[in-house]
Amino acid sequence: MAFMVNVLLVSVRTGEDVIQAEYVDVLETTGLQPEHITHQIVDDPEDSIDLSAGSFDGIIVGGSPLNVTNEQYTEWQHTVHRELRALIHQPIPTLFICYGNSFLTYATGGIVRRNFPEEAGPTDVILTEAGMKDPLFQGLPRKFQSLGGHTESAEELDESVTRLAGGPHCPIQAIRANESTWATQFHPELTTERFVTRIGFYLDYGYFNAAEFDQVAQRARAIDTTASNQVMLNFLQICQQYAEQTKSGVPQ
């Protein structure tokens, strides 16, 4: 299905190469044309997210090397948190990825710790009963593989937040904060080859042993990301429905 939606991609990273790679990742797994993706970058304390810059039907917030468990926040991280908080309760469907799972948990009153890190590579995602019923995971099997890598993770959720997926190595793989806001710990926007490109930018961030890059790449290439990537298409379906309801004047 070809989706006719306008999506805002927010990159909260530094480094022109990886920011551009993230944009290409989203283009590839959504199938959207460049004219349907507006790319805004928050890589400086003076940056902000401008929702008035277009008529957006959805927002995708990419991952970040930041951690909410950092002992001290830089001015840039304070800016990132302020700008991302503003997205949580607005009506446009919003999908936070990876760091966003920790951030959304933290911002809604949950607890994030470093007890369940995952080395960069394949990860198992197991849907909860709520996840099986959620439109973000419509048509997906109860258990599927994806790709990820993180040093911190959500551990306790506020009662207002719903756990949609977990896994054997990471107890909270996906959450829903409200009617319009989701987050995944895993990376639905990455195919195996795009994952290998991505980890090349983060050799020294502790996500894996840099000396084992070839082995990490080989493990990643061994899995099928079809189900994981379907999450991106399901999110576009949610955006499409939002666009149709907005144009028809149906209250959100």
N, C-alpha and C positions, 0 to 999 in steps of 0.2 A: 504493500500500500504506500502510495506517495503522499506524504503529509504536507499540507500547505499551512504551516505555522511559522511564526516568527519567534525565535528563541534567543534569549540573552545568555551568552556564555561568560561567566566571570572567572578569571584566572587570578588566584591569590598566591602567586609564585614570583620568584625573581629569576632572571635569566631569559634572554630573548629566545634562545633555541628551544628550551623546554616549554616555554609559553606557546610558541608556534606549534610545537609537536602536539600539545594538548588540544589546540584548535583542530589540527588535522585528525586527531583521534576521534573527536566528536563528529566531525564531518563524515568520517568513514563509517562509524557505527550507527549514526542516525540516518544517513543517506540524504541529509538536507543539502541543498545548494548553498554556496557562500552567501548569496543575497538574503537567505533566510536566517542567518546567524549573525548577530551583533556581538562583537568580542570586546569586553571591557576588562582592563587589567588593573589590579590593585597591588602594585609592587613598591609603593612609596607612601610615606605617612600623609602626603598631601592628596592622595587619590581618593575617589569616591565612586559609588555605584549610582548611575543616573537612570532611573526607571522611566523618566520622561523622554529619554532619547529615542524611543520607538514604541510601537504598539505591540507589546510582548505578550505572547501566549504561554510562555514557559521560561523558566530560568534554570540553568545548570551551573552549579558551582563546582569547579574542579578541585582536585586535591591540593595539598600544600605540604612543604617540609616543616611547617610550624607544629607545635604541640601545645595543647592547653595546659599540660602538666609542667611546662617550663617554670622554673623557679622565679624567673623575672621575665617580663614582657618588654620587648622593644617598642619604640614609638610606632613602628610599622605594624606590629602585632596588635597593639591597641586599636589602630585604625581598622585593621581587618575585622576584629571582633565587633567594633561599632557598626561597620557597614554590613556585616553578615546578620547581625541581630535585627537590622531593619527589614530583612527579607522574611523573617520567620512568620509573621502574622499578617502579611499582605496577601491578597487573594490569588495572585498568579501562581500556578503550580510551580513548585521549586524542588529541585533534586540536588542535595548536597552529596559529594562523593569523598570517601576516605577520611581526610581530616574533618570534613563536615559532619561525619558521624560522631566524632568526639566533640566537636564544637556544639552541635545541636543538642547533644546530651547535656553538656555543661551549661549551655545557655538556657535550658529549660528546667534546671534544678537537679539534674542527675549527677552521677559521680564517674569520673574518668581516672583510671590508674594505669600502671605499666605492668600489670601482672599477666597479661595475655598477648605478648608481642607475637607477630608472625613475620618470619623471614620472607623476603620478596620471592614470590613464586605462586604455585597453585594453592588454592584454599577451597575447602568444602563449605557450601552454603546449604543450610537445611531450614526450610520454611516452617514457621509456626502455623497454628490453625488460623490465626489472624492474617498471616502472610499469604496463605493459600487463597484467602478470600479477597485480598487486596488487589486493586486493578494494576498496581505496579508489577505484580508477579503473575498476572493472568496468563493461563496456558502453560506455565512452567512446571517442570517436575518438582516433587517435594524436595529432592536433593539434586544439586548440580554443582559443577565446578566453576570457579572463577579465578581471577588473579588479584593478588594484593600484596601488602607489605607495610607494616606499621610498628612503631615502638610503644604506642599507648592504645588503649581501647576503652570503649564504654563498658562499665561494669554494673551500674545501678541506674535505673530510669525513674524519673518522676512519674507519679501515678497517671499523669495526663498523657504520657507518651506510650505508644504501643510498640512492643518488640515484634518485628515481622520475620526475622530470621536469625539463626545462630549458627554454630558450627562446633566441631570437636575441639578446635584450638582457639576459637574466639567466640565467647558466649553471645555477643550482640553484633550480628552482621548487617542488620537493617532495622530501621525504626521509622515510625510515622508520628510526627508531633501534632498534627492537626489536619484539617480537611485538605490543605494545599501544600503541605511540607513533608518531604521524605528525606532520608539519608541512607546511604549504604557504606559499610566499611570496605567492602570489596570494590573492584574497579569494573563496572559494566561497560565503560567506554573504551576498554582496551581489548584488542585482539592479541593473539600471542606475539605476532611480530611487532606490533606497536608497543607491547609491554617490554620486549627486549630493547627497543629503542629508548623507552622511558627510563628503564633502570640504568642505562648508560650515563644518564645525567646525574645519578645519585650514587656513584661508586663509594663515596666516603661519608655516607649519612647513617651508616649502621643498619641499613635494611638487609644487608647480606655481606658476606666476606668478598671483598672486591677481587681477591685472587681466584675465587670460584665463579667468576662471571660466566664462563662457558657452560659450567654445569647448571647454573641457575637458568640460563637461557634454554638449555636442553630440556630441563624439567618443565619449563613453561610451554615450550613448543609441543610437548607430548599431550596436552589437554585440548579439549574442544570447548571453545568459549561461546558456542551458539546460544545456549540458554542464557548465559550471563549477558551477552550483547542484546538479547531480546528485551531486557529490562529497559534499555534506551528507547526501543521502539514502543514499548508499552507506555513509557513516560510521554512520548510524543502523542500517543492516542489520548492520554489524559489532557494534554495541551490542546489537542484538536477539539475535544468535547468542551473544554473551557472556552475556546474561541467561538464555537458555535453558540454556546449559551450566552456569551457576552454580546454577540451580534444580534441575538434574538431578544435580548432584554430580559432574559430569565435571571432572577436574583441569584447571587452566589452565596 
